[in-house]
Amino acid sequence: MSSTRYIIVTLLKILVVISLVLILFVTGTMIGYGMVGGGNPMDVFNKDVWTHILDFLK
């Protein structure tokens, strides 16, 4: 396998993993906020919700 092909395959694997992490994070926050928290799952994308969450961490 040539070195450029190896680099491309490795970068593609990294991009797939990052994409899966982002998809699972969004899905998990929607499930957690919507089902467990009793809110609207689409409110996860609201800036006020994240401001409230980050206030707890400070």
ZANUTOR-874736 format. One record per atom (N, C-alpha, C): residue number from 0; residue in three letters; atom name; y, x, z. Coordinates in steps of 0.02 Angstrom, whole numbers. Each point is the difference from the previous one (the first is absolute). Layout:
BEGIN
<seq->NUM, type->Ala, atom->CA, v->Y, u->X, w->Z>
...
This chain:
BEGIN
<seq->0, type->Met, atom->N, v->-59, u->42, w->0>
<seq->0, type->Met, atom->CA, v->59, u->-42, w->0>
<seq->0, type->Met, atom->C, v->62, u->45, w->0>
<seq->1, type->Ser, atom->N, v->47, u->-15, w->-43>
<seq->1, type->Ser, atom->CA, v->60, u->42, w->-4>
<seq->1, type->Ser, atom->C, v->45, u->-14, w->60>
<seq->2, type->Ser, atom->N, v->45, u->47, w->13>
<seq->2, type->Ser, atom->CA, v->42, u->-7, w->60>
<seq->2, type->Ser, atom->C, v->50, u->-57, w->-7>
<seq->3, type->Thr, atom->N, v->25, u->-13, w->-60>
<seq->3, type->Thr, atom->CA, v->47, u->-56, w->-8>
<seq->3, type->Thr, atom->C, v->-35, u->-67, w->9>
<seq->4, type->Arg, atom->N, v->-60, u->-5, w->-24>
<seq->4, type->Arg, atom->CA, v->-38, u->-62, w->9>
<seq->4, type->Arg, atom->C, v->-15, u->-11, w->74>
<seq->5, type->Tyr, atom->N, v->-18, u->53, w->35>
<seq->5, type->Tyr, atom->CA, v->-14, u->-4, w->72>
<seq->5, type->Tyr, atom->C, v->62, u->-23, w->38>
<seq->6, type->Ile, atom->N, v->58, u->26, w->-19>
<seq->6, type->Ile, atom->CA, v->63, u->-19, w->33>
<seq->6, type->Ile, atom->C, v->16, u->-73, w->-13>
<seq->7, type->Ile, atom->N, v->-10, u->-22, w->-61>
<seq->7, type->Ile, atom->CA, v->14, u->-70, w->-17>
<seq->7, type->Ile, atom->C, v->-46, u->-47, w->37>
<seq->8, type->Val, atom->N, v->-64, u->17, w->3>
<seq->8, type->Val, atom->CA, v->-49, u->-42, w->36>
<seq->8, type->Val, atom->C, v->17, u->-2, w->74>
<seq->9, type->Thr, atom->N, v->19, u->56, w->28>
<seq->9, type->Thr, atom->CA, v->17, u->3, w->71>
<seq->9, type->Thr, atom->C, v->63, u->-41, w->14>
<seq->10, type->Leu, atom->N, v->50, u->5, w->-43>
<seq->10, type->Leu, atom->CA, v->61, u->-40, w->10>
<seq->10, type->Leu, atom->C, v->-14, u->-75, w->-7>
<seq->11, type->Leu, atom->N, v->-43, u->-18, w->-46>
<seq->11, type->Leu, atom->CA, v->-18, u->-70, w->-7>
<seq->11, type->Leu, atom->C, v->-36, u->-27, w->62>
<seq->12, type->Lys, atom->N, v->-44, u->41, w->28>
<seq->12, type->Lys, atom->CA, v->-34, u->-20, w->62>
<seq->12, type->Lys, atom->C, v->50, u->-10, w->56>
<seq->13, type->Ile, atom->N, v->48, u->45, w->5>
<seq->13, type->Ile, atom->CA, v->51, u->-5, w->53>
<seq->13, type->Ile, atom->C, v->41, u->-63, w->-10>
<seq->14, type->Leu, atom->N, v->19, u->-15, w->-62>
<seq->14, type->Leu, atom->CA, v->39, u->-61, w->-14>
<seq->14, type->Leu, atom->C, v->-39, u->-63, w->16>
<seq->15, type->Val, atom->N, v->-64, u->0, w->-14>
<seq->15, type->Val, atom->CA, v->-42, u->-57, w->16>
<seq->15, type->Val, atom->C, v->-4, u->-11, w->75>
<seq->16, type->Val, atom->N, v->-8, u->54, w->37>
<seq->16, type->Val, atom->CA, v->-4, u->-6, w->73>
<seq->16, type->Val, atom->C, v->67, u->-25, w->29>
<seq->17, type->Ile, atom->N, v->55, u->27, w->-24>
<seq->17, type->Ile, atom->CA, v->65, u->-22, w->24>
<seq->17, type->Ile, atom->C, v->11, u->-74, w->-17>
<seq->18, type->Ser, atom->N, v->-19, u->-20, w->-60>
<seq->18, type->Ser, atom->CA, v->7, u->-71, w->-19>
<seq->18, type->Ser, atom->C, v->-42, u->-45, w->44>
<seq->19, type->Leu, atom->N, v->-61, u->20, w->14>
<seq->19, type->Leu, atom->CA, v->-43, u->-40, w->43>
<seq->19, type->Leu, atom->C, v->28, u->-5, w->71>
<seq->20, type->Val, atom->N, v->27, u->55, w->25>
<seq->20, type->Val, atom->CA, v->30, u->-1, w->67>
<seq->20, type->Val, atom->C, v->59, u->-49, w->2>
<seq->21, type->Leu, atom->N, v->42, u->1, w->-50>
<seq->21, type->Leu, atom->CA, v->57, u->-46, w->-2>
<seq->21, type->Leu, atom->C, v->-22, u->-73, w->-6>
<seq->22, type->Ile, atom->N, v->-49, u->-12, w->-42>
<seq->22, type->Ile, atom->CA, v->-25, u->-69, w->-8>
<seq->22, type->Ile, atom->C, v->-31, u->-25, w->65>
<seq->23, type->Leu, atom->N, v->-40, u->42, w->32>
<seq->23, type->Leu, atom->CA, v->-31, u->-21, w->63>
<seq->23, type->Leu, atom->C, v->51, u->-8, w->56>
<seq->24, type->Phe, atom->N, v->52, u->41, w->0>
<seq->24, type->Phe, atom->CA, v->53, u->-6, w->51>
<seq->24, type->Phe, atom->C, v->36, u->-67, w->-8>
<seq->25, type->Val, atom->N, v->18, u->-17, w->-61>
<seq->25, type->Val, atom->CA, v->36, u->-63, w->-12>
<seq->25, type->Val, atom->C, v->-46, u->-59, w->17>
<seq->26, type->Thr, atom->N, v->-62, u->3, w->-21>
<seq->26, type->Thr, atom->CA, v->-47, u->-53, w->15>
<seq->26, type->Thr, atom->C, v->-11, u->-8, w->75>
<seq->27, type->Gly, atom->N, v->-7, u->56, w->34>
<seq->27, type->Gly, atom->CA, v->-10, u->-2, w->72>
<seq->27, type->Gly, atom->C, v->60, u->-28, w->37>
<seq->28, type->Thr, atom->N, v->60, u->20, w->-20>
<seq->28, type->Thr, atom->CA, v->59, u->-27, w->34>
<seq->28, type->Thr, atom->C, v->9, u->-75, w->-15>
<seq->29, type->Met, atom->N, v->-18, u->-21, w->-59>
<seq->29, type->Met, atom->CA, v->4, u->-72, w->-16>
<seq->29, type->Met, atom->C, v->-50, u->-40, w->41>
<seq->30, type->Ile, atom->N, v->-61, u->27, w->7>
<seq->30, type->Ile, atom->CA, v->-50, u->-35, w->40>
<seq->30, type->Ile, atom->C, v->20, u->1, w->74>
<seq->31, type->Gly, atom->N, v->23, u->57, w->23>
<seq->31, type->Gly, atom->CA, v->19, u->5, w->70>
<seq->31, type->Gly, atom->C, v->59, u->-44, w->18>
<seq->32, type->Tyr, atom->N, v->50, u->-1, w->-43>
<seq->32, type->Tyr, atom->CA, v->60, u->-39, w->15>
<seq->32, type->Tyr, atom->C, v->-13, u->-75, w->-13>
<seq->33, type->Gly, atom->N, v->-38, u->-15, w->-51>
<seq->33, type->Gly, atom->CA, v->-11, u->-70, w->-18>
<seq->33, type->Gly, atom->C, v->-52, u->-35, w->42>
<seq->34, type->Met, atom->N, v->-58, u->31, w->7>
<seq->34, type->Met, atom->CA, v->-55, u->-33, w->35>
<seq->34, type->Met, atom->C, v->2, u->13, w->75>
<seq->35, type->Val, atom->N, v->6, u->62, w->19>
<seq->35, type->Val, atom->CA, v->-1, u->18, w->71>
<seq->35, type->Val, atom->C, v->66, u->-18, w->33>
<seq->36, type->Gly, atom->N, v->55, u->15, w->-34>
<seq->36, type->Gly, atom->CA, v->66, u->-11, w->29>
<seq->36, type->Gly, atom->C, v->26, u->-71, w->-8>
<seq->37, type->Gly, atom->N, v->-31, u->-40, w->-42>
<seq->37, type->Gly, atom->CA, v->20, u->-69, w->-8>
<seq->37, type->Gly, atom->C, v->61, u->-10, w->-43>
<seq->38, type->Gly, atom->N, v->22, u->51, w->-35>
<seq->38, type->Gly, atom->CA, v->58, u->-6, w->-44>
<seq->38, type->Gly, atom->C, v->-20, u->-10, w->-72>
<seq->39, type->Asn, atom->N, v->50, u->-2, w->-43>
<seq->39, type->Asn, atom->CA, v->-12, u->-5, w->-71>
<seq->39, type->Asn, atom->C, v->-18, u->69, w->-26>
<seq->40, type->Pro, atom->N, v->-57, u->8, w->-35>
<seq->40, type->Pro, atom->CA, v->-20, u->67, w->-24>
<seq->40, type->Pro, atom->C, v->51, u->32, w->-46>
<seq->41, type->Met, atom->N, v->39, u->-39, w->-37>
<seq->41, type->Met, atom->CA, v->49, u->28, w->-45>
<seq->41, type->Met, atom->C, v->61, u->27, w->36>
<seq->42, type->Asp, atom->N, v->8, u->-18, w->64>
<seq->42, type->Asp, atom->CA, v->56, u->26, w->40>
<seq->42, type->Asp, atom->C, v->-8, u->75, w->14>
<seq->43, type->Val, atom->N, v->-57, u->28, w->-15>
<seq->43, type->Val, atom->CA, v->-11, u->72, w->10>
<seq->43, type->Val, atom->C, v->49, u->39, w->-43>
<seq->44, type->Phe, atom->N, v->20, u->-28, w->-56>
<seq->44, type->Phe, atom->CA, v->45, u->35, w->-46>
<seq->44, type->Phe, atom->C, v->74, u->-10, w->18>
<seq->45, type->Asn, atom->N, v->13, u->-35, w->55>
<seq->45, type->Asn, atom->CA, v->68, u->-13, w->22>
<seq->45, type->Asn, atom->C, v->26, u->60, w->41>
<seq->46, type->Lys, atom->N, v->61, u->22, w->-15>
<seq->46, type->Lys, atom->CA, v->28, u->58, w->34>
<seq->46, type->Lys, atom->C, v->10, u->-13, w->75>
<seq->47, type->Asp, atom->N, v->17, u->-61, w->18>
<seq->47, type->Asp, atom->CA, v->11, u->-16, w->71>
<seq->47, type->Asp, atom->C, v->-63, u->8, w->42>
<seq->48, type->Val, atom->N, v->-57, u->-15, w->-30>
<seq->48, type->Val, atom->CA, v->-64, u->8, w->36>
<seq->48, type->Val, atom->C, v->-12, u->74, w->15>
<seq->49, type->Trp, atom->N, v->12, u->44, w->-49>
<seq->49, type->Trp, atom->CA, v->-11, u->72, w->11>
<seq->49, type->Trp, atom->C, v->51, u->29, w->48>
<seq->50, type->Thr, atom->N, v->61, u->-26, w->-1>
<seq->50, type->Thr, atom->CA, v->50, u->23, w->49>
<seq->50, type->Thr, atom->C, v->-23, u->-19, w->70>
<seq->51, type->His, atom->N, v->-27, u->-59, w->8>
<seq->51, type->His, atom->CA, v->-25, u->-22, w->65>
<seq->51, type->His, atom->C, v->-59, u->43, w->22>
<seq->52, type->Ile, atom->N, v->-46, u->14, w->-45>
<seq->52, type->Ile, atom->CA, v->-58, u->42, w->16>
<seq->52, type->Ile, atom->C, v->22, u->70, w->20>
<seq->53, type->Leu, atom->N, v->46, u->30, w->-38>
<seq->53, type->Leu, atom->CA, v->23, u->68, w->15>
<seq->53, type->Leu, atom->C, v->40, u->3, w->64>
<seq->54, type->Asp, atom->N, v->32, u->-56, w->20>
<seq->54, type->Asp, atom->CA, v->35, u->-2, w->64>
<seq->54, type->Asp, atom->C, v->-49, u->9, w->58>
<seq->55, type->Phe, atom->N, v->-61, u->-27, w->-7>
<seq->55, type->Phe, atom->CA, v->-51, u->9, w->52>
<seq->55, type->Phe, atom->C, v->-22, u->72, w->7>
<seq->56, type->Leu, atom->N, v->1, u->36, w->-56>
<seq->56, type->Leu, atom->CA, v->-23, u->70, w->2>
<seq->56, type->Leu, atom->C, v->52, u->48, w->27>
<seq->57, type->Lys, atom->N, v->62, u->-21, w->1>
<seq->57, type->Lys, atom->CA, v->53, u->44, w->24>
<seq->57, type->Lys, atom->C, v->6, u->-3, w->75>
